[in-house]
């Protein structure tokens, strides 16, 4: 019965990767500040540990990877990069950097702002894991309250909530829209109350904070939807009318797929945002950086 391969050391993997990257044993020795004989000995020990030949030394003077060597190379890089990642995470922890950030965003927050902040965050904090949640209305604040998110970008709440710190973050414009074939889409202003006679598509809230509240609802016939994407789809299909963030429907309005409605009792308006976090859990360095990024977006758009 043959025994399985042994366990290589990190130093052996480092030597192996250096030989591959540099292209020679002598070059690897210079880079590692070791004798060439020591590098050759390390590779020989690694081959003995694994039970395979990593380099073909017969066909050429320059070491060429064998088929087994190419397979081992991929795994060796994964292992060594993982160690580098572990060291970076621990270094960040020692410096007070969070290991992870749980972020919850209001569904109305424009896509461009989200992409900008998260792309820059990835570059600035490559070792911090990000957990992203998208919610509507009071569900954003609910996640921060129950500690499933450390930081949130929330829409407007009519009541202040104890224990939550809020920082103003600008707004997005909501506009009433419908498909061009909808009765409300005909040209000219409508009389007050015209929207009440047609189905209004309304975004609902899964939290207990604002589940019983209505925002810009004038219709007596409403369909309640938990997903903004579903609301957008139904509007484009001519099923009802409703308010939508201008950033999400700008292309639809330009192409004529949706029409901006002239409703005197429902003209749309600003939907304001706040950065929120628990007062007893102040943000760490990475979360604080996100706050500043979102604030700078607000000042640029304002």
C-alpha positions in Angstrom: 0.0 0.0 0.0 1.5 3.3 -1.1 1.4 6.4 1.2 -0.1 9.6 -0.1 1.8 12.8 -0.8 3.4 14.7 2.1 2.7 18.2 3.2 5.0 20.8 1.7 6.1 23.8 3.7 5.3 27.4 2.8 9.0 28.0 2.2 9.1 25.2 -0.3 6.1 26.6 -2.2 7.7 30.1 -2.1 10.9 28.7 -3.7 8.9 26.8 -6.3 6.8 29.8 -7.3 10.0 32.0 -7.5 11.7 29.5 -9.8 8.6 29.5 -12.1 8.3 33.3 -12.1 12.0 34.0 -12.6 12.6 31.1 -15.0 15.7 29.6 -13.5 17.2 28.2 -10.4 20.0 30.7 -10.4 17.6 33.6 -10.9 15.5 32.4 -8.0 18.5 32.1 -5.8 19.5 35.7 -6.5 16.0 36.9 -5.8 15.7 34.9 -2.6 19.3 35.7 -1.5 20.2 32.0 -1.3 22.7 29.8 -2.9 21.6 28.0 -6.1 22.3 24.7 -4.4 19.9 25.6 -1.6 17.1 26.3 -4.2 17.8 23.1 -6.0 17.7 21.2 -2.7 14.3 22.8 -1.7 12.8 21.9 -5.1 14.1 18.3 -4.8 12.6 18.0 -1.3 9.3 19.4 -2.5 9.2 16.8 -5.4 10.0 14.1 -2.9 7.3 15.3 -0.5 4.7 15.3 -3.3 5.9 12.3 -5.1 6.0 13.9 -8.5 8.5 15.7 -10.8 7.7 19.3 -11.1 10.4 20.3 -13.7 11.7 18.5 -16.8 15.4 18.9 -16.4 16.4 16.6 -19.3 15.1 18.3 -22.4 16.4 21.8 -21.7 18.8 23.6 -19.4 16.0 26.0 -18.5 13.6 24.4 -16.1 10.3 23.5 -17.8 7.2 22.6 -15.8 5.9 19.0 -16.3 2.2 18.4 -16.5 2.2 17.6 -12.8 4.2 20.8 -12.2 1.5 22.9 -14.0 -1.2 21.4 -11.8 0.8 21.9 -8.6 1.6 25.5 -9.7 -2.1 26.5 -9.8 -2.7 25.1 -6.3 0.5 26.6 -4.9 -0.4 30.1 -6.1 -3.9 29.7 -4.5 -2.3 28.6 -1.2 0.4 31.3 -1.1 -2.1 34.0 -2.1 -4.3 32.8 0.7 -1.6 33.2 3.2 -0.9 36.7 1.9 -4.5 37.5 2.3 -4.6 36.2 5.8 -1.6 38.3 6.7 -3.2 41.4 5.2 -6.4 40.8 7.2 -4.6 40.3 10.5 -2.5 43.4 9.8 -5.7 45.3 9.3 -7.2 44.0 12.5 -4.1 45.0 14.4 -4.5 48.5 13.0 -8.2 48.6 14.1 -9.7 47.9 10.6 -12.9 45.9 10.5 -12.8 42.4 9.2 -16.2 42.9 7.4 -18.8 45.6 6.9 -22.5 44.9 6.6 -24.1 47.6 4.5 -27.8 48.0 3.7 -29.0 50.4 1.0 -32.4 51.8 0.1 -33.6 50.4 -3.2 -34.2 54.0 -4.4 -30.5 54.9 -4.1 -29.3 55.5 -7.7 -27.3 52.7 -9.3 -24.4 55.1 -10.2 -23.9 56.1 -6.6 -23.9 52.5 -5.4 -21.4 51.3 -8.1 -19.1 54.3 -7.5 -19.0 53.8 -3.7 -18.5 50.0 -3.8 -15.9 50.0 -6.6 -13.8 52.6 -4.7 -14.3 50.6 -1.5 -13.0 47.5 -3.1 -9.8 49.4 -4.2 -9.4 51.1 -0.8 -10.0 48.1 1.4 -9.2 44.9 -0.4 -9.1 42.8 2.8 -12.5 43.9 4.2 -15.4 41.6 3.3 -18.5 43.5 2.3 -22.0 42.1 2.9 -24.6 44.1 0.9 -28.3 44.2 1.4 -30.9 46.1 -0.6 -34.2 47.0 1.2 -37.1 49.4 1.0 -38.3 52.1 3.3 -38.2 51.2 7.0 -36.6 47.8 6.3 -33.2 49.6 6.0 -33.4 51.1 9.5 -34.8 47.8 10.8 -31.6 46.0 9.7 -29.5 48.6 11.5 -31.6 48.4 14.6 -31.4 44.6 14.8 -27.6 44.7 14.1 -27.8 42.7 10.9 -26.2 45.8 9.3 -23.7 48.2 10.8 -24.3 50.9 8.3 -27.3 51.9 6.1 -28.4 54.4 3.5 -32.1 55.0 4.4 -35.0 56.8 2.8 -37.2 59.2 4.7 -38.8 58.1 8.0 -41.6 60.2 9.5 -40.5 59.5 13.0 -37.1 59.8 14.6 -35.9 56.6 16.1 -34.0 56.5 19.4 -30.5 55.2 19.2 -30.0 55.9 15.5 -27.6 58.5 14.3 -28.5 60.1 10.9 -26.4 62.1 8.4 -28.1 63.8 5.5 -27.2 62.4 2.2 -29.1 64.3 -0.5 -32.1 63.0 -2.4 -33.4 61.6 -5.7 -36.3 62.9 -7.6 -39.4 60.7 -7.9 -41.7 61.2 -10.9 -45.1 59.7 -11.7 -45.0 57.6 -14.8 -47.1 55.2 -16.9 -46.8 53.4 -20.2 -47.9 55.5 -23.2 -51.1 53.5 -23.8 -52.2 54.1 -20.2 -55.3 56.5 -19.9 -53.3 58.9 -17.6 -50.6 59.2 -20.3 -52.7 61.4 -22.6 -51.3 64.9 -23.3 -52.4 67.8 -21.1 -53.0 68.2 -17.4 -55.5 66.0 -15.6 -58.0 67.2 -13.0 -57.2 66.7 -9.4 -58.0 63.1 -8.3 -57.6 61.6 -11.8 -55.1 59.1 -10.4 -57.6 57.7 -7.9 -59.5 56.0 -10.7 -56.6 53.9 -11.8 -54.4 51.2 -10.2 -51.4 52.8 -8.5 -48.4 50.6 -8.0 -47.0 51.1 -4.6 -43.7 49.9 -3.0 -44.3 48.2 0.3 -42.2 47.8 3.4 -41.3 44.5 5.1 -40.5 46.1 8.4 -42.7 47.0 11.3 -41.3 50.5 11.4 -43.2 51.9 8.4 -45.4 48.9 7.3 -48.6 50.8 8.2 -47.5 54.1 6.6 -48.2 55.2 3.0 -45.8 57.4 1.0 -47.2 59.5 -1.9 -50.2 57.2 -2.3 -53.3 58.9 -3.8 -55.0 55.9 -5.5 -57.9 54.2 -4.0 -57.0 51.1 -6.0 -53.4 50.0 -5.2 -51.2 47.1 -6.0 -48.5 46.6 -3.4 -45.1 45.4 -4.5 -42.1 44.5 -2.5 -39.6 44.9 -5.4 -38.8 48.0 -7.3 -37.7 46.0 -10.3 -41.1 44.3 -10.5 -42.8 47.7 -10.2 -40.7 49.0 -13.1 -41.6 46.0 -15.2 -45.4 46.4 -14.6 -45.3 50.1 -15.3 -43.6 49.4 -18.7 -46.3 46.8 -19.5 -49.0 49.3 -18.9 -50.3 47.8 -15.7 -51.0 50.8 -13.4 -49.1 54.0 -12.8 -46.7 55.0 -10.0 -43.8 57.0 -8.8 -40.3 56.0 -9.8 -36.8 57.5 -9.2 -35.8 59.6 -12.2 -32.5 57.8 -12.6 -34.2 54.5 -13.1 -36.6 55.6 -15.8 -34.7 58.4 -17.6 -33.9 56.1 -20.6 -37.5 54.9 -20.6 -38.8 58.5 -20.7 -36.3 59.4 -23.5 -37.4 56.4 -25.6 -41.1 56.9 -25.0 -41.5 53.6 -23.2 -42.8 55.5 -20.2 -44.5 58.9 -20.0 -44.1 61.5 -17.3 -47.6 62.1 -16.0 -49.1 65.5 -15.3 -51.0 64.9 -12.1 -51.6 68.0 -10.0 -52.2 66.0 -6.8 -49.2 63.7 -7.3 -46.4 65.7 -8.9 -43.6 63.6 -7.4 -40.8 65.2 -5.5 -37.6 64.6 -3.5 -37.0 61.3 -1.8 -34.3 62.1 0.8 -31.5 59.8 2.0 -29.7 59.5 5.3 -26.6 57.6 6.4 -27.6 55.7 9.5 -25.9 53.7 12.2 -26.5 52.7 15.8 -25.3 55.3 18.3 -23.8 52.5 20.5 -21.9 51.0 17.6 -19.9 53.8 15.9 -18.5 53.0 12.5 -14.9 51.8 12.2 -12.3 53.0 9.6 -13.8 51.2 6.6 -17.4 52.1 7.4 -16.4 55.7 8.1 -14.7 55.8 4.7 -18.0 54.7 3.1 -19.8 57.5 4.9 -17.5 60.1 3.5 -17.8 58.6 0.0 -21.6 58.8 0.1 -21.4 62.3 1.5 -19.1 63.5 -1.3 -21.5 62.0 -3.8 -24.4 64.1 -2.2 -22.3 67.3 -2.4 -21.4 66.7 -6.0 -25.1 66.0 -7.1 -26.4 68.7 -4.8 
